[in-house]
Amino acid sequence: KAVPMISLRLRKTFRNTDTPFSLDVAYEIGGSQKHVVLFGPSGSGKSLTLQCLVGLTRPDSGYIRLDERVLYDGAARVGVPARRRRIGFMFQDYALFPHLSVLQNVAYARTGCWPWRICAAERAKAQAMLERFGIGHLARHLPVQLSGGQRQRAALARALNADPQLLLLDEPFSALDPLLRERLREELLELLADLTIPAVIITHDPDDVDAFAGGLILYNHGRARQVPDYQRLRRDFATAGQCLRHLQEEEGGLLPRCRSVPAAVFSGALTPRPVSARIGDAARSH
């Protein structure tokens, strides 16, 4: 049996809220499933899973293993800080620092709290990453001066500039219009094909599932079910939406819409540090 690239068991409960929520998931991702999609209703625990993986939220119990590295183990009291996990995380809203240039944003994954002190080597590395995404000419621009597609490329460049062992993408196309979404989906497919690391992608779009799902994990009410043979099942249906609905019906009826996890839940799960500090933890890898 091949060693899975990602192996996790996560339990996290929020009781002191108007809408109590409990995450309880366990699965392994590896082998041919280089890219995996987390699919399910809003508030079902997908983003919370990514926050646990990257180290922004600490589970109540369980474990997280990336190849042979133990990133978290509740029983053994192991908890590797986010900055040392070597995980690239692209936030749903991209979370670029508005006061930093595009190049400084990308270099932040390696320079940390002193983005204006970028050595020549790090500047060259960040510039090369921007050139790879076709936005090298925007290095001195501020995020507010970028289009939606350019912001997405800058956020991806920052995530990959940390030399991660795992890439997490939280709804990478949700902020884009349909035509731009289709074009950037193709670009991301080409990018992921060239990478040698696994990627976990959250989406609500059946077309994204079709494009990226080497493996599929269905989420609902804080629980998850792995669908390793999605591509084979998909051939029996005219559209991705029909296939996903069928998989949901197999659970014993159409999945009800989950109650959204209140914002207070996530603000409580994260520490009360400023947003910039939390983004910095996810961006840095050294």
Salt bridges, closest charged atoms under 4 A:
ASP24 OD1 - ARG9 NH1 2.30
ASP24 OD1 - ARG11 NE 3.90
GLU28 OE1 - LYS1 NZ 3.46
ASP60 OD1 - LYS12 NZ 3.55
GLU122 OE1 - ARG110 NE 2.84
ASP163 OD2 - ARG110 NH1 2.88
ASP163 OD1 - LYS125 NZ 3.34
GLU171 OE2 - HIS204 NE2 3.28
GLU187 OE2 - ARG153 NH2 3.13
GLU187 OE2 - ARG183 NH1 3.43
ASP205 OD2 - ARG181 NH1 3.80
ASP205 OD2 - ARG185 NH2 3.33
ASP208 OD1 - ARG185 NE 2.65
ASP210 OD1 - ARG234 NE 2.83
ASP229 OD2 - ARG232 NH2 2.77
GLU250 OE1 - ARG225 NH2 3.74
GLU250 OE2 - HIS246 NE2 3.21
GLU251 OE2 - ARG225 NE 2.07
ASP281 OD2 - ARG273 NH1 2.81
ASP281 OD1 - ARG284 NH2 3.14
